[in-house]
Each structure stands twice: as C-alpha cells, then as structure tokens.
C-alpha cells in the first residue's frame, strides 16, 4: 500500500480553486462518461481515497475534494461543494460519502437532487443534537490546548479507532501518524464545528423532500462510532435503499477492507446501467 500511494501521488496533482470564498484543493482522475463525486472522511484529505480513485478512474471521471482548514461551518462547506460542482461537473453525477462525509452527503443531496444519479453513503448515521452538545464542550477544551497536548490526545484516540494488526491496519496507523503530526488545533476544531452544525441542523433534512433515487447504504456490524440504533434511523431515512453490512469490528472498514468495499460499490453502479 505504501508503493500504491507513492505511485498515486506521482500520477495525480491537486488542483486549487477559489470555491465558496475559500481556496480548496481537489483531485480529478479518469475520463469516463459518468462522474463520481467522492467526498473525504473526517480528516478531509482527498488522497486517502487513493484506492477508490484508482479503482474507479478507468470507467468514471472521479472528483475528490479535500476540505480546507478554514471551513468551520456547514454552510461554508456546502457553499464550497456547490461551487466545485458548478466548476467541474456538467450533467448528472454519482455522490459518494462515508463516515463524516456520509453526513455531509445527506445535506448536499437536497441542493442537487435533480442532478444526482445515485447516492452511496457508508459507515455513518443521522444528526443527533445531544452529540452536538458533548462535542461543543470537547472542542472548546481542545481549542485552548497547546499543539503538544492536542497531538497527544489525538494520537490516543486514533490508537483506539485504528486498532488492528492486519497489513492494512498497520499502513493506516503509519499514515495517520503523519496526519497527526501536521494537523493544527484550529483545523481540527473547525472540522468538529462542521459536525456540530450537522448534528444541530437535522431539521433541514426533515424539511426537504426525501431522496428517492438509487441509494446504497454500507455499514459495519460492530461500528463503535455509529450505534445500531443510529444506523437503523439512517435506514428509515432511506427506506428504499439497498443495504450491505460488513460483518467486522471497528469504524475503518472502508480503509482496511477497501477491495471488498469497492466491489460492492462497483456492483451497485453497474446495476444502474
């Protein structure tokens, strides 16, 4: 996987553009007739999807944005994504988001429902106002921390989230060690502020027409971050959706079992043709 990432980096250079009033970077790969908009997980790093971009680029045009450090509200994030879609996508597109961006995708769908050909969201849940209160308290503490204390705290959290001994787990443990070393306190706080907005503004989803297009929900049976109750609520939000459950533990199935994840996603897309 280290060699695959190095090759990917050598072949794909980020594009920078002013979107929603902020400078964004994003990757574009492939020249297929259909477009996939592939949103990043909580770290907001496009290249983390290198296995997915590599797999889908032969058949699709893939656009994968990184989330700017300066984005600290849901409205600002959605405005940037709106501008990215206007800049790079003509016609319909397939929307894909997992974990953090599984929530982002739910807010993006009503804004572009007439252009979205399909929706795939994985390992995510639904807005929870009570979680927003807890995260706000935690974010206020973190925002006042020194960089050293913050890095130590995040390293401890990631040891729990990334726990495992497979080659894929070890690769991502090394990768995130580098992410933690470069992540600033203010950037992390902004990322969490967007999540707080998503939890608090759930009424926006209830007030918009329900999405009825082709939908695939991917979930992990023993996900420590999104409970069975929360995943059930997500299925109720999309009652027409196909659901695929990976019977494993942890929250990073999309990273540690990427080939299986990609196979399920590809089969879903092929059934739409």
C-alpha positions as CSV (number, residue, x, y, z in Angstrom):
1,X,0.0,0.0,0.0
2,X,2.9,2.3,0.6
3,X,4.0,1.7,-3.0
4,X,0.5,2.2,-4.3
5,X,0.2,5.5,-2.5
6,X,3.6,6.7,-3.8
7,X,2.6,5.8,-7.3
8,X,-0.8,7.6,-6.9
9,X,0.9,10.7,-5.7
10,X,3.3,10.7,-8.6
11,X,0.4,10.5,-11.1
12,X,-2.2,12.9,-9.5
13,X,-1.5,16.5,-8.7
14,X,-4.1,18.5,-6.7
15,X,-6.0,21.3,-8.5
16,X,-6.5,24.5,-6.5
17,X,-9.5,26.8,-6.9
18,X,-11.4,29.6,-5.1
19,X,-14.6,28.0,-4.0
20,X,-17.2,29.4,-1.7
21,X,-14.9,32.2,-0.8
22,X,-12.0,29.9,0.2
23,X,-9.1,28.2,-1.6
24,X,-9.8,24.5,-2.0
25,X,-7.8,21.7,-3.5
26,X,-9.2,18.6,-5.2
27,X,-8.1,15.7,-7.4
28,X,-9.6,14.8,-10.8
29,X,-8.9,11.4,-12.3
30,X,-10.3,9.4,-15.3
31,X,-12.3,10.4,-18.3
32,X,-15.3,8.2,-18.2
33,X,-18.8,9.4,-19.4
34,X,-20.1,9.4,-15.9
35,X,-18.8,11.4,-12.9
36,X,-18.3,10.3,-9.3
37,X,-18.0,13.0,-6.6
38,X,-16.1,11.2,-3.8
39,X,-16.2,13.1,-0.5
40,X,-13.5,12.6,2.1
41,X,-13.8,11.3,5.6
42,X,-13.2,13.4,8.8
43,X,-9.6,14.1,8.1
44,X,-10.7,15.9,4.9
45,X,-7.9,14.5,2.8
46,X,-8.7,13.6,-0.8
47,X,-5.7,11.2,-1.3
48,X,-7.0,8.9,1.5
49,X,-9.3,7.6,-1.2
50,X,-6.4,6.6,-3.5
51,X,-7.6,3.0,-3.7
52,X,-11.1,4.1,-4.7
53,X,-9.9,6.7,-7.2
54,X,-7.5,4.2,-8.8
55,X,-10.3,1.6,-9.0
56,X,-13.0,3.8,-10.5
57,X,-10.9,6.1,-12.8
58,X,-10.8,3.6,-15.7
59,X,-14.6,3.7,-16.0
60,X,-15.6,7.1,-14.5
61,X,-14.4,10.6,-14.1
62,X,-13.7,10.9,-10.4
63,X,-13.6,14.2,-8.4
64,X,-12.3,14.0,-4.9
65,X,-12.0,17.2,-2.8
66,X,-10.0,17.9,0.4
67,X,-11.8,20.0,3.0
68,X,-10.0,23.4,3.7
69,X,-8.7,24.0,7.2
70,X,-10.6,27.4,7.2
71,X,-14.0,25.8,6.8
72,X,-15.7,26.0,10.2
73,X,-19.4,25.8,9.4
74,X,-21.8,23.5,7.5
75,X,-23.0,26.4,5.3
76,X,-19.4,27.3,4.3
77,X,-18.6,23.7,3.5
78,X,-21.7,23.3,1.3
79,X,-21.1,26.5,-0.5
80,X,-17.6,25.3,-1.5
81,X,-19.0,22.0,-2.7
82,X,-21.7,23.8,-4.6
83,X,-19.0,25.8,-6.4
84,X,-16.9,22.7,-7.1
85,X,-19.9,21.0,-8.7
86,X,-20.6,24.1,-10.8
87,X,-17.0,24.3,-11.8
88,X,-16.2,20.6,-12.6
89,X,-19.5,18.8,-13.3
90,X,-21.9,19.2,-16.2
91,X,-24.9,17.0,-16.1
92,X,-25.6,14.3,-13.5
93,X,-23.2,12.7,-11.1
94,X,-23.0,9.9,-8.5
95,X,-22.5,11.1,-5.0
96,X,-20.4,9.1,-2.5
97,X,-19.5,9.8,1.1
98,X,-18.5,7.8,4.1
99,X,-18.4,8.4,7.9
100,X,-18.2,12.2,8.4
101,X,-19.0,12.8,4.7
102,X,-21.9,10.4,4.8
103,X,-23.5,13.1,6.9
104,X,-22.2,15.8,4.5
105,X,-23.7,14.0,1.6
106,X,-27.2,13.9,3.3
107,X,-27.1,17.7,3.4
108,X,-25.8,18.0,-0.2
109,X,-28.5,15.8,-1.7
110,X,-31.4,18.3,-1.4
111,X,-29.3,21.0,-3.0
112,X,-28.6,19.0,-6.2
113,X,-31.3,16.3,-6.1
114,X,-32.2,16.8,-9.8
115,X,-28.6,16.1,-10.9
116,X,-27.6,13.2,-8.6
117,X,-27.7,9.9,-10.4
118,X,-27.2,7.8,-7.3
119,X,-26.2,8.1,-3.7
120,X,-23.8,5.9,-1.7
121,X,-23.1,6.5,1.9
122,X,-21.1,4.3,4.3
123,X,-20.4,3.9,8.0
124,X,-22.4,6.9,9.0
125,X,-25.5,7.9,10.9
126,X,-28.0,10.7,11.3
127,X,-28.0,14.1,13.1
128,X,-28.0,13.9,16.9
129,X,-28.5,17.1,18.8
130,X,-27.3,15.6,22.1
131,X,-23.9,14.6,20.4
132,X,-23.5,18.3,19.4
133,X,-23.6,19.5,23.0
134,X,-20.9,17.0,24.0
135,X,-18.7,17.8,21.0
136,X,-19.0,21.5,21.6
137,X,-17.7,21.1,25.2
138,X,-14.9,18.9,24.0
139,X,-14.0,21.3,21.1
140,X,-13.8,24.3,23.5
141,X,-11.3,22.4,25.6
142,X,-9.2,21.2,22.6
143,X,-9.2,24.7,21.1
144,X,-7.5,26.0,24.2
145,X,-4.9,23.2,24.2
146,X,-1.3,23.5,23.2
147,X,-0.3,21.8,20.0
148,X,1.7,19.2,22.0
149,X,-1.2,18.3,24.3
150,X,-3.6,18.2,21.3
151,X,-1.3,15.9,19.3
152,X,-1.0,13.5,22.3
153,X,-4.8,13.5,22.8
154,X,-5.5,12.8,19.1
155,X,-2.8,10.0,19.0
156,X,-4.6,8.3,21.9
157,X,-8.0,8.5,20.1
158,X,-6.6,7.1,16.9
159,X,-4.9,4.2,18.6
160,X,-8.5,3.1,19.6
161,X,-10.0,3.9,16.2
162,X,-7.2,2.3,14.2
163,X,-6.7,-0.8,16.4
164,X,-5.8,-3.9,14.4
165,X,-2.8,-5.9,13.2
166,X,-3.5,-6.5,9.5
167,X,-1.1,-5.1,6.9
168,X,-3.9,-2.6,6.0
169,X,-4.3,-1.5,9.7
170,X,-0.5,-1.0,10.0
171,X,-0.4,1.1,6.8
172,X,-3.1,3.4,8.1
173,X,-1.6,3.6,11.5
174,X,1.6,4.9,9.9
175,X,-0.4,7.2,7.6
176,X,-2.3,8.8,10.4
177,X,0.8,9.3,12.5
178,X,1.9,11.7,9.8
179,X,-1.6,13.3,9.7
180,X,-1.5,13.9,13.5
181,X,2.0,15.4,13.2
182,X,0.7,18.0,10.7
183,X,-2.8,18.7,12.0
184,X,-3.3,22.1,13.6
185,X,-5.5,22.6,16.6
186,X,-7.6,25.2,14.8
187,X,-8.1,23.0,11.7
188,X,-9.3,20.1,13.9
189,X,-11.7,22.5,15.8
190,X,-13.2,23.7,12.5
191,X,-13.8,20.2,11.3
192,X,-15.6,19.4,14.5
193,X,-17.6,22.6,14.3
194,X,-19.0,21.5,11.0
195,X,-20.0,18.2,12.6
196,X,-21.7,20.1,15.4
197,X,-23.7,22.1,12.8
198,X,-24.7,18.9,11.0
199,X,-26.0,17.4,14.3
200,X,-27.8,20.6,15.2
201,X,-29.4,21.3,11.9
202,X,-31.1,18.0,11.3
203,X,-34.4,19.8,10.7
204,X,-33.1,20.9,7.4
205,X,-33.1,17.3,6.2
206,X,-36.7,16.7,7.5
207,X,-38.0,19.8,5.9
208,X,-36.7,18.9,2.4
209,X,-38.3,16.3,0.1
210,X,-37.0,12.8,0.8
211,X,-34.4,11.5,-1.7
212,X,-36.0,8.6,-3.7
213,X,-33.2,7.9,-6.2
214,X,-30.9,4.9,-6.3
215,X,-29.2,4.6,-2.9
216,X,-26.7,2.2,-1.3
217,X,-26.0,2.2,2.4
218,X,-22.8,0.4,3.5
219,X,-22.4,-0.3,7.2
220,X,-20.2,-2.2,9.6
221,X,-21.9,-4.5,12.1
222,X,-19.8,-3.6,15.1
223,X,-19.1,0.2,14.4
224,X,-18.2,1.9,17.7
225,X,-18.9,5.4,16.4
226,X,-22.4,4.8,15.0
227,X,-24.7,2.7,17.1
228,X,-27.2,0.1,15.8
229,X,-30.0,2.5,16.7
230,X,-28.4,5.3,14.7
231,X,-27.8,3.1,11.7
232,X,-31.5,1.9,11.9
233,X,-32.5,5.6,11.8
234,X,-30.5,6.0,8.7
235,X,-32.2,3.1,7.0
236,X,-35.5,4.6,8.0
237,X,-34.5,7.9,6.3
238,X,-33.8,5.9,3.1
239,X,-36.4,3.1,3.2
240,X,-35.9,2.3,-0.5
241,X,-32.2,1.9,-0.2
242,X,-30.1,-1.2,-0.7
243,X,-28.1,-2.1,2.4
244,X,-24.8,-4.0,2.6
245,X,-23.4,-5.0,6.0
246,X,-19.8,-5.8,6.6
247,X,-19.5,-8.3,9.5
248,X,-16.5,-6.9,11.2
249,X,-15.5,-4.6,14.1
250,X,-14.3,-1.0,14.0
251,X,-15.0,2.1,12.1
252,X,-12.5,2.0,9.3
253,X,-13.8,-0.9,7.2
254,X,-13.7,1.4,4.1
255,X,-9.9,1.7,4.6
256,X,-8.9,-1.7,5.9
257,X,-11.2,-3.7,3.6
258,X,-11.2,-1.4,0.6
259,X,-11.2,-4.1,-2.2
260,X,-14.4,-5.6,-0.7
261,X,-16.0,-2.1,-0.3
262,X,-15.1,-1.2,-3.9
263,X,-16.5,-4.5,-5.2
264,X,-19.9,-3.8,-3.5
265,X,-19.9,-0.2,-4.8
266,X,-19.0,-1.2,-8.3
267,X,-21.7,-3.8,-8.5
268,X,-24.3,-1.2,-7.4
269,X,-23.1,1.2,-10.0
270,X,-23.2,-1.4,-12.7
271,X,-26.8,-2.3,-11.9
272,X,-27.8,1.2,-12.7
273,X,-26.5,1.0,-16.3
